[in-house]
Amino acid sequence: MHPLVTEYLRLGLAFDRLEEGFVDAYTGDPQLRRDVENAAVPAPAELARRAVELRAALPDAGLSAQRTEFLDAHLVAMECSGRKFAGEQIGFVEEVRAYFDVDIAPGDPDDYREAHRQMDEVLGGDGPLAERAATYRRGDEIPPEKLAVCVEAFSSALRERVRDRYPLPDHEHVTYEVVGDKPWSGFNYYLGNFASTVAINSDLKQHMGNLPALIAHEAYPGHHTEHCRKEAGLVAAGEDEQTLFLVNTPQCLMAEGLADLALQSIVGPGWGMWAQEIYADLGLRFDGERAERFSIASAKLLNVRQDAALLLHDQHRGEDEVAQFLQRWILATPERARQSLRFLSSPLWRAYISTYVEGYRLLGGWLDGAAGAQDRVERFGRLLDEPLTPGAIRRMSVTG
C-alpha cells in the first residue's frame, strides 16, 4: 500500500473515535483499524492539521492524476471536519463547500409553485392540495405485513436488470432488515466482500410509489452496486483509498446523486407501469402511470429541504418556522416535517441534505448530456466504477 494512502486511511478512521458513524464503511486491512481504535483519542485540531500535511504531500506522491484529485478533495473535507470537531465556527455554506465541493443557494419558489400546480393536476379533486396529497399518500401506503415481500420482489427484479447491464460478482448479496428510531428512511451498510445490509425505517410509512426508488437507491444499481463494482475494480487494482467511505466527503455527494438517479437509469421512463405489474403479482393495486406523474411533479421540490437547512443553519431561523416552511412547500404532515428537522438538526448529518440536492442536479445534468441511450448507460457505469469527484463531473459537463 502506498504510504500516503495508509496515512489517509489512518486519518479517516481516526474520525470515528470522535463521532461513531463518521466511518460509513471500511473494508481494508483490519489491523489498521485496530491500531487506530487502540490509540489515544485524537485531538480534532491535530486531525485537521494532519489533513493539511497530507494535502501538501500529494503532488509529490507519485499517484495518478485521478487518484490525486480524489484524495485532495477528501482531505479538504476532512480538514473542515477536524476544525468543526475542534469547535471552530464555520459558516454553513462554507461547510457544505468544503465537505462536498459544491456551492449552494436557495431554490426558486416559482419552481415550487409550478410543482404544486402539476401535483394538483395529477391529483384532481377539490380542497386544499396538502389534504389531497395526504389522502393520496395514505392510499399509497404499503400494508406492513406486505412490506417484506414487496422489498424482496423489487430487489430481485432490479438485481436481474443490473446484473445484465453492470455485471456483479456471483456471490454478492443484500440482506434487508426493518429498524426504528432513525432519522432516515433507508440506509445501506456495506460489509465488504460484496455484501450489504439495507435497513428500512419502520417509523416512516413506506409507500408503493417510493419503494422501487428506495430499493434502487440502496441496492440495485445504487449504493450496494457501486460498492461492489469499486471493490471488484479499483480496490482489486490497489486503490486502497476506496476501502474507506466517510460521511461528509465528496464521496457522499457522488454516491447519493448516483443512487437517486438509479431507478431512472436502470428502468427509465415507464417505471410506474413496470412497478404496477410487480405489485399486481403481489395482490396490490397500484396506479403506476399516476404515481410516475406525481413523482415527476414532486421532483421540482428537490431544493426545498436544502432551503430548510439554509434557514436553520445559515439564517438561524427557529425550528417551528422551518417546520412550517417544510409543511408549506413539500406538503409534509407535521410529523413528517419534524422527522425531516431531526435529520437537518443532527450535528453529523446537518449538511448531508445537500448531497441529495446537488448530487442529483450535478450528476443528472451530466447523464442528460449523453449523446444517446448507450452513452448514458456508459456514463452511469463510470459513476459506478471510477473515483470521480464533483470537480471532474463539472469539467466533463463542459467538455462533453
Stockholm file with secondary structure:
# STOCKHOLM 1.0

chainA/1-400         MHPLVTEYLRLGLAFDRLEEGFVDAYTGDPQLRRDVENAAVPAPAELARRAVELRAALPDAGLSAQRTEFLDAHLVAMECSGRKFAGEQIGFVEEVRAYFDVDIAPGDPDDYREAHRQMDEVLGGDGPLAERAATYRRGDEIPPEKLAVCVEAFSSALRERVRDRYPLPDHEHVTYEVVGDKPWSGFNYYLGNFASTVAINSDLKQHMGNLPALIAHEAYPGHHTEHCRKEAGLVAAGEDEQTLFLVNTPQCLMAEGLADLALQSIVGPGWGMWAQEIYADLGLRFDGERAERFSIASAKLLNVRQDAALLLHDQHRGEDEVAQFLQRWILATPERARQSLRFLSSPLWRAYISTYVEGYRLLGGWLDGAAGAQDRVERFGRLLDEPLTPGAIRRMSVTG
#=GR chainA/1-400 SS CCHHHHHHHHHHHHHHHHSTTSEEEECSCHHHHHHHHHSCCCCHHHHHHHHHHHHHHGGGSCCCHHHHHHHHHHHHHHHHHHHHHTTCCCCHHHHHHHHHSCCCCCCCHHHHHHHHHHHHHHHCSSSCHHHHHHHHHHHTBCCHHHHHHHHHHHHHHHHHHHHHHSCCCTTCEEEEEEECSCSSSEEEEEEETTEEEEEEETTSCCBTTTHHHHHHHHTSSSHHHHHHHHIIIIITTTCGGGGEEESSSHHHHHHHHHHHTHHHHHTCTTHHHHHHHHHHHTTCCCCHHHHHHHHHHHGGGTTHHHHHHIIIIISCCCHHHHHHHHHHHSCCCHHHHHHHHHHHHCTTTTTTHHHHHHHHHHHHHHHHTCSSHHHHHHHHHHHHHSCCCHHHHHHHHHHC
#=GC SS_cons         CCHHHHHHHHHHHHHHHHSTTSEEEECSCHHHHHHHHHSCCCCHHHHHHHHHHHHHHGGGSCCCHHHHHHHHHHHHHHHHHHHHHTTCCCCHHHHHHHHHSCCCCCCCHHHHHHHHHHHHHHHCSSSCHHHHHHHHHHHTBCCHHHHHHHHHHHHHHHHHHHHHHSCCCTTCEEEEEEECSCSSSEEEEEEETTEEEEEEETTSCCBTTTHHHHHHHHTSSSHHHHHHHHIIIIITTTCGGGGEEESSSHHHHHHHHHHHTHHHHHTCTTHHHHHHHHHHHTTCCCCHHHHHHHHHHHGGGTTHHHHHHIIIIISCCCHHHHHHHHHHHSCCCHHHHHHHHHHHHCTTTTTTHHHHHHHHHHHHHHHHTCSSHHHHHHHHHHHHHSCCCHHHHHHHHHHC
//
